[in-house]
């Protein structure tokens, strides 16, 4: 059985990215101190206990999935904005987007008696398009110890290069066994699935994922964290939620007001009290878009593509 690489939490991003490129997944140990794990669990517990179990084999009939965590849990916001994780998103996602976004926040509790989840790719949320483009970086923060008995995530190292129809054999599947406070990092293209819980204890995993800014989010952050809550957050977190232009002309809106009573083209942050700059993203984003298009054209000219 293969094993996932474990690295210390302070490992330089370049080294983590090298393992991630090779294996598609790894574990960063000691990302949260024990007191921080306990505080997160305490803050989330009322919501988790009130969450109903899943209703099908994929979501789990002995599993709960609690969302809207940016709105509900201030401590989760710190994990969402963790600089060590965002550095990995920079490395994996920004080659294919101007800005990336928060895709999902969810506390997954696997309870005793839960069968193993089917092995899958998270990127299938968008269908089977975009071959060759990595759309997603995922994290699962262990808020309890993850063991083979209590449902530690099944991960297939190296499977990011597999075709969609390849089935993982038992000997190819690793288990993300880790201590509370550690974090499983994996890409959207890696085959994985929740493990079976044959113990008498719950397994708690804080699932926070990030995706290319031009894709639809799995958890609709504008509804899970609506403007009246989002306007109380830090600007960088607002932008990560999606309250910022994804690129020039990508994400603007028109306030549905009576004739002459409001602007026609404003960026998402306008809904949070931001200024109306009268553009579809601003000069900086326009310049970046033009520059990126120029680089793409240059590559096409050299390779003979783009016909």
C-alpha positions as CSV (number, residue, x, y, z in Angstrom):
1,X,0.0,0.0,0.0
2,X,1.4,3.4,-0.9
3,X,1.9,6.2,1.7
4,X,1.4,9.9,1.5
5,X,4.3,12.2,2.1
6,X,4.3,14.0,5.4
7,X,6.0,17.4,5.6
8,X,6.4,19.9,8.5
9,X,4.0,22.9,8.4
10,X,6.8,25.3,7.8
11,X,8.1,23.6,4.7
12,X,8.8,26.1,1.9
13,X,6.0,26.4,-0.6
14,X,8.4,25.4,-3.4
15,X,9.1,22.1,-1.8
16,X,5.5,21.4,-1.1
17,X,4.6,22.2,-4.7
18,X,7.2,19.8,-6.0
19,X,5.6,16.9,-4.0
20,X,2.1,18.0,-5.0
21,X,3.1,18.1,-8.7
22,X,4.5,14.5,-8.4
23,X,1.9,12.9,-6.1
24,X,-1.1,15.1,-6.3
25,X,-1.5,14.9,-2.5
26,X,0.5,15.2,0.7
27,X,0.0,16.0,4.4
28,X,1.3,19.0,6.2
29,X,1.8,18.1,9.9
30,X,1.2,20.5,12.8
31,X,-0.6,23.2,11.0
32,X,-2.8,23.9,14.0
33,X,-1.9,23.8,17.7
34,X,-4.0,21.6,20.0
35,X,-5.7,24.7,21.5
36,X,-6.7,26.0,18.1
37,X,-8.2,22.6,17.1
38,X,-10.2,22.6,20.3
39,X,-11.4,26.2,19.7
40,X,-12.5,25.4,16.2
41,X,-14.4,22.3,17.3
42,X,-16.1,24.2,20.0
43,X,-17.2,26.9,17.6
44,X,-18.5,24.5,15.0
45,X,-20.1,21.9,17.3
46,X,-23.6,23.5,17.6
47,X,-23.9,23.6,13.8
48,X,-22.5,20.1,13.3
49,X,-24.8,18.6,15.9
50,X,-27.8,20.2,14.1
51,X,-26.8,19.0,10.6
52,X,-28.8,16.1,9.2
53,X,-27.1,13.1,7.7
54,X,-26.6,12.7,4.0
55,X,-29.3,11.2,1.8
56,X,-27.4,9.0,-0.7
57,X,-24.4,6.8,-0.9
58,X,-22.1,9.5,-2.1
59,X,-22.9,12.1,0.6
60,X,-23.1,9.3,3.2
61,X,-25.9,8.0,5.3
62,X,-23.7,8.2,8.4
63,X,-22.0,11.5,7.5
64,X,-22.9,15.1,8.1
65,X,-21.7,18.0,6.0
66,X,-22.0,21.5,7.6
67,X,-21.4,24.5,5.3
68,X,-21.6,28.3,5.3
69,X,-18.6,28.3,7.5
70,X,-17.2,31.7,6.6
71,X,-20.4,33.3,7.7
72,X,-20.9,31.1,10.8
73,X,-17.3,30.5,12.1
74,X,-14.8,33.4,12.5
75,X,-12.1,30.8,13.3
76,X,-12.7,29.1,10.0
77,X,-11.9,32.3,8.3
78,X,-8.3,32.1,9.6
79,X,-7.9,28.7,8.0
80,X,-9.4,29.9,4.7
81,X,-6.9,32.7,4.6
82,X,-3.9,30.6,5.8
83,X,-0.8,32.0,3.9
84,X,0.8,28.6,3.7
85,X,-2.2,27.2,1.8
86,X,-2.7,30.3,-0.4
87,X,0.9,30.1,-1.5
88,X,0.1,26.6,-2.9
89,X,-3.0,28.0,-4.6
90,X,-0.8,30.7,-6.1
91,X,1.5,28.0,-7.5
92,X,-1.2,25.6,-8.8
93,X,-4.1,27.9,-9.9
94,X,-2.7,31.3,-11.0
95,X,-1.1,29.9,-14.2
96,X,-4.7,29.4,-15.4
97,X,-6.6,32.4,-13.9
98,X,-6.2,36.0,-13.0
99,X,-7.7,35.3,-9.6
100,X,-8.8,32.2,-7.8
101,X,-11.7,31.9,-5.4
102,X,-13.1,30.0,-2.4
103,X,-14.9,27.0,-3.8
104,X,-16.2,25.2,-0.7
105,X,-16.2,25.3,3.1
106,X,-17.6,22.2,4.8
107,X,-17.1,20.4,8.1
108,X,-17.4,16.7,7.2
109,X,-18.2,14.4,10.2
110,X,-17.9,10.7,9.4
111,X,-19.7,8.8,12.1
112,X,-19.3,5.1,13.2
113,X,-20.9,2.7,10.7
114,X,-20.3,4.9,7.6
115,X,-19.2,2.8,4.6
116,X,-16.4,4.0,2.4
117,X,-17.2,6.7,-0.1
118,X,-16.9,5.9,-3.8
119,X,-13.5,6.9,-5.2
120,X,-13.8,10.0,-7.4
121,X,-12.3,13.3,-8.6
122,X,-13.6,16.5,-7.1
123,X,-13.2,18.2,-10.5
124,X,-16.1,16.2,-11.8
125,X,-18.3,18.8,-10.2
126,X,-17.8,20.6,-13.6
127,X,-18.2,17.5,-15.7
128,X,-15.2,16.0,-17.6
129,X,-14.1,19.1,-19.5
130,X,-10.9,21.0,-19.3
131,X,-8.3,18.2,-19.8
132,X,-4.9,19.3,-18.8
133,X,-6.0,22.2,-16.6
134,X,-5.9,21.8,-12.8
135,X,-9.0,23.6,-11.6
136,X,-8.8,23.1,-7.9
137,X,-6.7,22.9,-4.7
138,X,-8.3,21.1,-1.7
139,X,-7.6,20.9,2.0
140,X,-8.9,18.8,4.8
141,X,-7.9,20.1,8.2
142,X,-8.0,17.2,10.7
143,X,-10.0,18.3,13.8
144,X,-9.7,14.8,15.2
145,X,-7.0,12.2,14.6
146,X,-7.5,10.5,11.2
147,X,-7.0,6.8,11.4
148,X,-7.6,3.9,9.1
149,X,-10.3,2.8,11.5
150,X,-12.3,6.0,11.8
151,X,-12.5,6.9,8.1
152,X,-9.2,8.6,7.1
153,X,-9.5,9.8,3.6
154,X,-8.5,7.3,0.8
155,X,-6.1,8.9,-1.7
156,X,-4.5,7.5,-4.8
157,X,-1.0,9.2,-5.1
158,X,0.0,9.9,-8.7
159,X,-3.6,9.4,-10.0
160,X,-3.8,13.0,-11.3
161,X,-2.3,11.7,-14.5
162,X,-4.8,8.9,-14.9
163,X,-7.6,8.8,-17.5
164,X,-11.1,9.4,-16.0
165,X,-12.2,5.8,-16.5
166,X,-9.3,4.1,-14.7
167,X,-10.3,2.3,-11.5
168,X,-8.0,2.3,-8.5
169,X,-7.0,-1.0,-7.1
170,X,-6.7,-1.6,-3.4
171,X,-2.9,-1.8,-3.5
172,X,-2.8,1.7,-5.1
173,X,-4.9,3.5,-2.4
174,X,-3.2,5.3,0.5
175,X,-4.9,6.4,3.7
176,X,-4.5,10.0,5.0
177,X,-3.7,9.0,8.5
178,X,-2.7,12.1,10.5
179,X,-2.9,13.8,13.9
180,X,-5.5,16.5,14.7
181,X,-4.1,19.8,13.5
182,X,-2.6,18.4,10.4
183,X,-3.9,19.1,6.9
184,X,-4.3,16.9,3.8
185,X,-3.6,18.9,0.6
186,X,-4.7,17.4,-2.7
187,X,-5.7,18.6,-6.1
188,X,-9.1,18.4,-7.8
189,X,-7.7,15.8,-10.2
190,X,-6.6,13.2,-7.7
191,X,-8.7,10.2,-7.1
192,X,-9.9,10.0,-3.5
193,X,-12.8,9.3,-1.2
194,X,-13.8,9.2,2.4
195,X,-12.9,6.1,4.3
196,X,-15.1,3.7,6.1
197,X,-15.5,4.4,9.8
198,X,-15.4,1.0,11.6
199,X,-14.5,2.6,15.0
200,X,-16.7,4.0,17.8
201,X,-15.5,7.6,17.3
202,X,-16.4,10.4,14.9
203,X,-13.9,11.7,12.3
204,X,-14.0,15.5,11.8
205,X,-12.5,17.1,8.8
206,X,-12.6,20.8,7.9
207,X,-12.8,20.7,4.1
208,X,-11.8,24.1,2.5
209,X,-11.2,24.1,-1.3
210,X,-10.2,26.7,-3.8
211,X,-10.8,26.9,-7.6
212,X,-10.1,28.9,-10.7
213,X,-11.9,32.3,-10.6
214,X,-13.7,31.7,-13.8
215,X,-15.5,28.6,-12.7
216,X,-18.8,28.3,-10.8
217,X,-18.3,27.6,-7.1
218,X,-19.6,24.3,-5.6
219,X,-20.8,26.2,-2.5
220,X,-22.5,29.4,-3.7
221,X,-20.6,31.8,-1.5
222,X,-22.9,34.8,-2.4
223,X,-25.8,32.9,-0.7
224,X,-23.8,31.2,2.0
225,X,-22.1,34.5,2.9
226,X,-24.5,37.2,1.6
227,X,-23.5,40.9,1.4
228,X,-24.8,41.9,4.8
229,X,-22.3,39.4,6.3
230,X,-19.5,39.7,3.7
231,X,-19.3,43.5,4.2
232,X,-18.1,42.9,7.8
233,X,-15.1,40.8,6.6
234,X,-11.6,41.8,5.6
235,X,-11.2,42.9,1.9
236,X,-8.9,40.0,1.0
237,X,-11.5,37.5,2.3
238,X,-14.3,39.3,0.5
239,X,-12.4,39.0,-2.7
240,X,-11.6,35.3,-2.1
241,X,-15.4,34.7,-1.6
242,X,-16.0,36.2,-5.0
243,X,-16.8,39.8,-4.2
244,X,-14.3,41.0,-6.7
245,X,-13.9,40.9,-10.4
246,X,-12.5,37.5,-11.6
247,X,-11.0,39.2,-14.6
248,X,-11.8,42.2,-16.7
249,X,-15.5,42.1,-17.6
250,X,-16.0,38.9,-15.5
251,X,-18.3,39.3,-12.5
252,X,-19.8,42.8,-12.8
253,X,-23.5,43.5,-12.1
254,X,-26.1,46.1,-12.6
255,X,-28.2,47.1,-9.6
256,X,-31.8,46.6,-10.6
257,X,-33.0,50.1,-9.8
258,X,-35.5,52.4,-11.4
259,X,-34.3,54.4,-14.5
260,X,-31.6,57.0,-13.6
261,X,-31.4,56.0,-9.9
262,X,-28.2,54.0,-10.0
263,X,-25.1,53.0,-11.9
264,X,-25.2,50.5,-14.8
265,X,-21.9,48.6,-14.5
266,X,-20.3,48.0,-11.1
267,X,-17.9,45.5,-9.6
268,X,-19.1,43.0,-7.0
269,X,-17.6,44.9,-4.1
270,X,-20.1,47.7,-4.8
271,X,-22.7,45.4,-3.1
272,X,-20.5,45.7,0.0
273,X,-20.3,49.5,0.0
274,X,-17.4,49.8,-2.4
275,X,-17.1,52.7,-4.9
276,X,-18.5,52.8,-8.4
277,X,-15.5,53.3,-10.7
278,X,-17.7,53.2,-13.8
279,X,-15.7,50.4,-15.5
280,X,-16.0,46.7,-16.0
281,X,-13.0,45.9,-13.7
282,X,-10.6,48.8,-13.8
283,X,-7.5,49.7,-15.7
284,X,-5.2,47.3,-13.8
285,X,-7.3,44.2,-14.7
286,X,-7.8,45.4,-18.3
287,X,-4.0,45.7,-18.7
288,X,-3.4,42.3,-17.1
289,X,-6.0,40.7,-19.4
290,X,-4.4,42.3,-22.5
291,X,-0.9,41.1,-21.3
292,X,-2.2,37.6,-20.7
293,X,-3.8,37.5,-24.2
294,X,-0.5,38.6,-25.7
295,X,1.4,35.8,-24.0
296,X,-1.1,33.3,-25.2
297,X,-0.9,34.6,-28.7
298,X,2.9,34.5,-28.6
299,X,2.8,30.8,-27.4
300,X,0.4,30.0,-30.2
301,X,2.6,31.6,-32.8
302,X,5.6,29.6,-31.7
303,X,3.8,26.2,-31.3
304,X,1.6,26.6,-34.3
305,X,-1.5,26.2,-32.2
306,X,-4.5,28.5,-32.2
307,X,-5.5,27.8,-35.8
